[in-house]
């Protein structure tokens, strides 16, 4: 009888242990597969990020005189064929001896400038930035541009700035207040909000963690032949060639980040 009782007790204890083991396995936290790190969206074009080496001058998507409502043909020719081309050439010269950097994109270099050799850092910043900024700029204008914004970006502009007219006013003021050379941008900032910012020289908003949705070049070479020192007039006329279809595409891309 005692043996039977002892055997039953052993079976009972074994059953309890098995039950505890099953419960602990069911409730134990499972190892989580790490989520892939999100990659920044390409800001240069739908085709992807810009090759840093060899950098290539993109063709204009229209004739030199196609934007005459705001920019004359001679300015466009000099701006694209001379100024933008010089940024491309200077970037290639800087990276020519840097084989370890040649497979990186322009965007990647600008996002991590401090990792670059000090002797080429400023050159890459100015010329890589100039290449990226102008590649974006040509796409943001169209012979059929102008008018009111369309698509999702139109609603977002109204929600953020109160109206399109208010947005234009603030954008133009930021461009006019930029001392010396630089750019004025509409960006999506790190908090996911629309914001107007101004950058010096050829700096791009990605250097501050912002996504450039639209931007206007306020270097004198962008407008001087027609407008001389009348930057405000250039800023006002520029709205006649804004490619809202491209701006809306960039807004949607930024929203996916």
C-alpha positions, 0 to 999 in steps of 0.5 A: 500500500505504501509503495502504491502511495509512493508511486502515485505521489511520484506520478503526481509530482512529475505531472505538476512539473510537466504542467509548470514547464508547459506553462512557462514555455507558453508564456516565455517571451519569444525572440523577436526578429529585428526589423530591417533598418529603414533606408532613407528615400532617394531625394535626387530623383525617382531613379534613386540616389546620385552616384558620387563617382563618376558624378554626371551632369543630368540633361535639362528636362526642357529647352533653355528658354522653356521657363521664360515666364520666370527665367531667361534662356541665357541664364538657364544655359549658364546655370546648367552648362557652367555652374552645375557642370562645375560642381560635377567636375569638382566632385569627381576631382575630389573623389578621384583618389578616394577609391573607398568613397567612390561607391557611395551616393552623394546623399550618403556623403552629405549625411555623414560629412564628418567621416570624410577626410578633412582635406576634401570635406568642404569640397564634397560639401559644396560641390556634392551639395551643388550637384544634388541641389541642382538635380532637384531644382531642374525637376521642380520647374516645368514649362507647364507649371505654376498656378495653385498646388494640387494633390495631397501637398495642397491640403498639407500646405493649407493645414500647416500655413493657413493658406497657399498665399500665406505659404508663398509669403513666408517662403518668399520672405525666407528666400529674401532674408537669406544673406548672400548665397543659398536656398529656400526650401519646403521640407518635411522635418524630423517630426514629420511636419512641413517647415520652411527652412533656408540653407547657406551656399550649397547645403542641402536639408538632408544634412540636418535630417530634413527631407527637401520637398521643394526648393528655390535657388537664391544664388545670384547666378540663378537670376542676375541676368534678368533681375540684377539685384531684384531677388524679390521679383525673381522669387515672385515670378518663380511661382509661374514655373513650379512643377506641382506634380513633382512637388506632390510626388516628393511630398508623398515620398517624404510622408513614407519616411 
